[in-house]
Every structure is written in C-alpha cells, then in structure tokens.
Amino acid sequence: QVQLVESGGGLVQFGGSLTLACAVSGTGSDFAIAAMGWFRQAPGKQRELVATITHTGITNYADSVKGRFTISGDNAKNSVFLQMNSLKPEDTAVYYCHATVMLRGGYWGKGTLVTVSS
C-alpha cells in the first residue's frame, strides 16, 4: 500500500505565496521512492507537470513556474514541498502530488485546491 497525503492549498491573492506539502507512506521492506513531483489541473484543462525532484535532488520545472516555484524534498520523511511565490490567477488549479516508487510505479494524491484571486 502506498498513500500520499497533500496539504497546504487554499485561497491567496495575486502576488502571494503558498507552500504545499505531500507525505508518502508505504509498506514493505522494498519501499523506496525514486522521485516525487507536483502536477496541476485547471478547470477545463489537462493535468500538467509543475515540478519534480528525484531522490538525488535533481529538479525539473515547467517553464511557466521557473523562478517563482521551488520544489524540495525530505528523503528521511518521504516528503516533498512546493514553495509557490508570486502567484498568478493562472496558477489556480487542483495540485496533485505524485510519487514514483521503485519497482512499483507511480502513485497520485487526491489533490489540493489552490485559488489565486486577482
């Protein structure tokens, strides 16, 4: 069993900041996370990548968030964070945490809503 629990969404004004957090739990002696990331889905749009981080700390960002968002991870706690600054209305979406577990595949959280008011 692998579970992802997200937190930190909410309503923020244009130009504001929010931090999302995601904790992953799993069972089995072989449980190990290869990478974690954040995706988002705005109303009427497809889910898109926001940022990812590998267990070795290699990060990747969507062009639309570079310079504004920062992804970080805590391997000891199987957690990933997304610091979002200079938020814009177009950042409004449901944000989903994703974890790639070694030898098992990918898993999704239930999502947390971020709303940026103009």
C-alpha positions as CSV (number, residue, x, y, z in Angstrom):
1,Q,0.0,0.0,0.0
2,V,1.2,3.5,-0.9
3,Q,-0.6,6.6,0.3
4,L,0.0,10.2,-0.5
5,V,-1.4,13.0,1.7
6,E,-1.3,16.6,0.4
7,S,-1.8,19.8,2.4
8,G,-1.3,23.5,2.1
9,G,-3.8,24.5,-0.5
10,G,-6.1,27.5,-0.1
11,L,-7.1,30.9,-1.3
12,V,-4.4,33.5,-1.9
13,Q,-4.3,36.9,-3.5
14,F,-2.4,37.8,-6.7
15,G,1.3,38.0,-5.9
16,G,1.0,36.0,-2.7
17,S,2.7,32.8,-1.6
18,L,1.7,29.3,-0.5
19,T,3.6,26.2,0.4
20,L,2.2,22.7,-0.5
21,A,3.4,19.6,1.3
22,C,3.0,15.9,0.5
23,A,3.9,13.0,2.7
24,V,4.2,9.5,1.3
25,S,3.8,6.3,3.3
26,G,4.2,2.8,2.1
27,T,4.6,-0.7,3.4
28,G,7.1,-3.4,2.5
29,S,10.8,-3.8,3.0
30,D,11.4,-2.8,-0.6
31,F,9.6,0.5,-0.3
32,A,11.7,3.3,-1.8
33,I,10.9,6.5,-3.6
34,A,12.7,7.3,-6.8
35,A,11.1,10.7,-7.5
36,M,8.3,12.9,-6.4
37,G,6.6,15.8,-8.0
38,W,3.7,18.2,-8.4
39,F,1.2,18.3,-11.2
40,R,-1.8,20.6,-11.6
41,Q,-5.1,20.6,-13.4
42,A,-7.0,23.8,-14.1
43,P,-10.7,23.7,-14.9
44,G,-11.2,22.5,-18.5
45,K,-7.6,21.7,-19.0
46,Q,-5.4,18.7,-18.9
47,R,-3.2,17.8,-16.0
48,E,0.3,19.3,-16.4
49,L,3.7,18.9,-14.8
50,V,4.7,21.7,-12.4
51,A,7.9,20.4,-10.8
52,T,9.7,17.2,-10.0
53,I,12.6,16.1,-7.8
54,T,14.5,12.9,-7.8
55,H,15.7,11.2,-4.6
56,T,19.2,12.5,-5.5
57,G,17.9,16.1,-5.6
58,I,17.7,16.7,-9.3
59,T,14.8,19.1,-10.1
60,N,12.8,19.9,-13.1
61,Y,10.3,22.7,-13.6
62,A,7.6,23.7,-16.1
63,D,8.6,26.9,-17.9
64,S,5.6,28.7,-16.5
65,V,6.7,28.4,-12.9
66,K,10.5,28.7,-13.2
67,G,11.8,31.4,-10.9
68,R,8.6,31.5,-8.9
69,F,8.2,28.0,-7.5
70,T,10.7,25.9,-5.7
71,I,10.4,22.1,-5.1
72,S,12.2,20.5,-2.2
73,G,12.2,17.1,-0.6
74,D,12.9,15.4,2.7
75,N,14.1,11.8,1.9
76,A,14.1,10.8,5.6
77,K,10.4,11.7,5.9
78,N,9.4,10.7,2.3
79,S,8.0,14.2,1.8
80,V,8.0,16.8,-0.9
81,F,7.2,20.5,-0.7
82,L,6.3,23.2,-3.2
83,Q,7.0,26.8,-2.3
84,M,5.0,29.0,-4.6
85,N,5.7,32.7,-4.8
86,S,4.4,35.5,-7.0
87,L,1.2,33.6,-7.6
88,K,-0.9,34.5,-10.5
89,P,-4.6,33.8,-11.3
90,E,-3.5,31.3,-14.0
91,D,-1.9,29.2,-11.2
92,T,-5.3,28.4,-10.0
93,A,-5.8,24.7,-10.2
94,V,-6.0,21.5,-8.2
95,Y,-2.5,20.5,-7.4
96,Y,-1.6,16.8,-7.3
97,C,1.3,15.1,-5.6
98,H,2.9,12.2,-7.5
99,A,5.4,9.7,-6.3
100,T,7.4,7.2,-8.3
101,V,8.1,4.2,-6.1
102,M,11.0,1.9,-7.1
103,L,9.8,-1.4,-8.6
104,R,6.1,-0.4,-8.1
105,G,5.3,2.5,-10.3
106,G,3.6,5.8,-9.9
107,Y,1.0,7.0,-7.4
108,W,-1.2,10.0,-7.0
109,G,-2.5,12.0,-4.2
110,K,-6.1,13.2,-4.1
111,G,-5.2,16.8,-4.8
112,T,-5.4,20.1,-3.1
113,L,-7.0,23.2,-4.5
114,V,-5.1,26.4,-5.0
115,T,-7.1,29.5,-5.9
116,V,-5.4,32.8,-6.7
117,S,-7.6,35.8,-6.8
118,S,-6.9,38.8,-9.0
